[in-house]
Structures are given as C-alpha cells and as structure tokens.
C-alpha cells in the first residue's frame, strides 16, 4: 500500500508539483483550504500533511495545535515563503513538523515528502528525478 499524502494549498503550484512527480509513489489527496483538510483527515488515514501556510488566512500555530490534539502522530510539512525563527521554534515544540522556509527546487520538495513518509524506491534510476533521490537517500539521516 502506498503512503497517503494530503496536500492543502489554495494555489495550484504545490498541488501540480505533487501530482506530476509523486502520484506513482504515494496516494495523493488535494484540498484547497484548512476546512477541507479537516474533512479529508476525518475520512481516511493520512501519513503526511503538506500545507502551504501562505495560502490560508488562519493562524498556522492555532491550526497546528489543534492538529496535534486531534492527530498526534500525523507528520506535517509546512511550506512557506518566509517564517520567523520564533515560528520555527514553536513548530519544533509541537513535534513531527518540518518547515520549508526557503525556496527549494521541485525535486528537493519531492525528496523531502518521500523521505517523510518513509518511501524507499526499489529502483531509483527509473524515477523522474533519480539523481536527486539517489543523492538524498545515500546521506545519513
């Protein structure tokens, strides 16, 4: 069974990236906002939530605290064009949350998503971004 990834983003960029590079490796669920995210989380098990916090008007820390209460084991990857060090420290205290606070290329984002769900491909050379995956998986965690 493939790992399940929920992508919450009002803009199509992150959703399009995940659809184009990850559908072969994970089961994707795409939602446009946090309200739909809550609904999706209640409908089926999710291994990873990828959330673009810049695309939502809600306070991300409030949402993350509620997520931690309702789904303490859920892994979360926050995407943002910029976060403060204080915000990053707050997310670390909440646990199981990674923050992309700088621009990464699409391959790097996909590598991070795959690593967070524990996906290790059988034949890396056949993946569309094989070189980046190979370099990432060869690094110690």
N, C-alpha and C positions, 0 to 999 in steps of 0.2 A: 504494500500500500504506500502511495506517495505521501510525503508530508503535506500538510494543509497550511496555506498561507493566505491570510486576509489582508488585502491592500485597501487602505482608506485614504482616498485622495480626491478632491473635487476637480482637480485638473487632470487631463488625460496623460500627461507626460510619464508619471511613475507607473500608472496602470498599463500604458502602452509598452513601456520598457519591460515590465514583468511578463506581460503576455507574449512579447516577441522572443524573449530569451529563456523564460523559465517554465512554460507550460508543459514541456516534455518531462520535467524533473519534479515538479510539485503540482498539487492541486490548488488552483488559484480561485479566490473569491474576491470580487472587486465591488467596493461600495464607495459612494461619493461623500459621505459625511459620518460623523460620530454616531448620530442617531441610528443610521442603517448598520453601522458597525456593531452596536449593542444587539441589534436584531440578529445579525449574522452569527455573533458569538453564542447566542442562545439557541440557535438552530442546529449547529453541528460543531464537533470538536475542531479547534484551530491550534496549530503548533506555533505559529508566529503571526503577530500583527505588525504590519508595516504601515506606519501612519505619517503622512505629511502634515505636520502640525501647523505649517504656514497656511494651509488651505482651509482651516477651520477657525471660527471666531471664539470658540470655547477656550477656557483656561486649560492648557495641556496638563499642568500639575494636578488640577482637580480631577480631570478625567483619568489620569494615571493612578491617582489614589483610589478612585472608585474601581478601576480595573484590577488593581492589586487586591482589593477586598473581595470582589466577585470572582476573579480568576487568578489566584496567587501564583500559579505555575506557568502562566502564559508568558512567553517570550515576546518582547516588544522591540521593534526597531523604529526609532523616530527619525524622520527626515526633516531637515530644516536648513534654510539658507544662513541662519545665524542664531546661536544660542549663547547665553551668558555662562560663565564658569559656575555661577551660583545655581543656575538651572541644571547644569550637568551634574553638580554635586547632589542636588535634590533627587535627580533620577537615579543616581547610584545608590542612594539610601533606600529607594523603593525596591531595588533589585530586579534582576532579569531584564534590564532595559539597556539598549545600546542607542547612542545618538550619533547620527551623521550630521556633524555641524560644519562640514565643509563640502565643497563640490567634489564628487568622485565621478569617474567615468562609469558608463553603464555596466561594463564588465565587472568592475570592482564592487558595485552595488549588488550585482547578482551573486558574486562570490560570497559576499557577506551574508546574504539571505540564505544561500545554500549551506554555508557553514553553521548558521544559527539553527537550522532545522536538522543538522547532523547528516546531511546528504553527502555521500562519498560515491562518485560515479564509478562504474565498473570499467569503463573505457574512456578515459579523459580525452584522448586525442580526437574523439568523434564529436565533442561538444563544440558549439559555435564560438566559444571564447576559451578554447582549450589551453592556450599558453598561459593565460592569466590564472585559470583554475589550477593548472599544474603547479605554478609558482606558489600559489596561495596554500594549497594542500601540503606542499613539501615543507612549509615553515612550521616550526613547533608552535603549539597553542599556548 
